[in-house]
């Protein structure tokens, strides 16, 4: 498993996908080993998930530099050092290390995962050198309209994408919309495209529930929580803030009785500037990252949870949504009703959905949502629906895909 996102990385929900696959795959007949980066490559680290790595699992770490941090002079660096991404130097150590792992461990398959595109570059080289079947996990679309915004990076992404599709045994996406997009882009490879959704880890919630209480986050004030990164381009809360201001101005909502909490937003200054622009004062709370288990506890204690997703991301579903569903709290989805995020919400039984780009629609949806929260009538996902989003089920699906490949014994001469 070739993955940039792996403990002790902190601040990314993407870490859960690889970690939980690695944890759960042995139940389905597969023994994972992991090729990742040294901790020095990460911007933030935390040891809270290191203990979740199964004892005895082989984890090898190659040196990598962050071009923006480690190779810049006066905050400038040559663009080619960051194409397809800022950690392109990872491949210099990862390829020889990966080949040694292949010789020593004799794996039956390779698996690499984006959104760090260099992982697919490494996967492609190792697949070509070893003859091993390669599973490329894209999660989300790679090169698509408007992303990446830099045309040189876009072209670099497209090259990696094309090479990956030409060689990979199977390409895996986290949403049906992303899979549909790529079946249309590469019709000759459509049969090799699969979907494995993100999900939640039941063990993490079981552990977190031991520390959860029924005490409200802010006694006397309804508190809604957005947990995770607020991308200015795709998760801007500006129209939500306009809607809040109108609810305050019309008296439909009292500022002292409401809090909107952003946990680990990363772009705190952006959010705070918007809150100040619309005069929201203490109604908006900005809080720093916490340990993963503490973030889950906060979700379970919130009066409601908020999803932000622009219509430009209709083929994507925030990984955090699945944890929201498991947390068992009401969810307000500010996302396009035609997108995959809204589809997952509707399948789980949630109905408070409004487009992120419409302050008037948000105003109405938010008012209705808060009324249902206070009245205790806000919809929650059924136990059966919750279970369908577990990461254990996702690992089972991955195990089934891996079962397609012949064992090493049946492939003489491949390495």
Buried (B, 14 or more C-beta within 10 A) or exposed (E): BBBBBBBBBBBBBBBBBBBBBBBBBBEBEBBBBBBBBBBEBBEEBBEBBEEBBBEEBEBBBBBBBBBBEBBBEEEEBEEEBBBBBBBBBBBEBBBEBBBEBBEEEEBBBBBBBBBBBBBBBBBBBBBEEBEBBBBBBBBBBBBBEEBBEEEEBBBBBBBBBBBBBEBBBBBBBBBBBBBBBBBEBBEEBEEBBBBBBBBBBBBBBEBBBEEBEEEBBBEEBBBBBBBBBBBEEBBBBBBBBBBBBBBBEEEEBEBEEBBBBBBBBBBBEBBBEBBEEBEBEEBBBBBEBBBBBBBBBBBBBBBBBBBBBBBBBBBBBBBBBBBBBBBBBBBBBBBBBEBBBBBBBEEBBBBBBBBBBBBEBBBEBBBBBBEBBEEEEBBBBEEEBBBBBBBBBBBBBBBEBBBEBEEBEEBEEEB
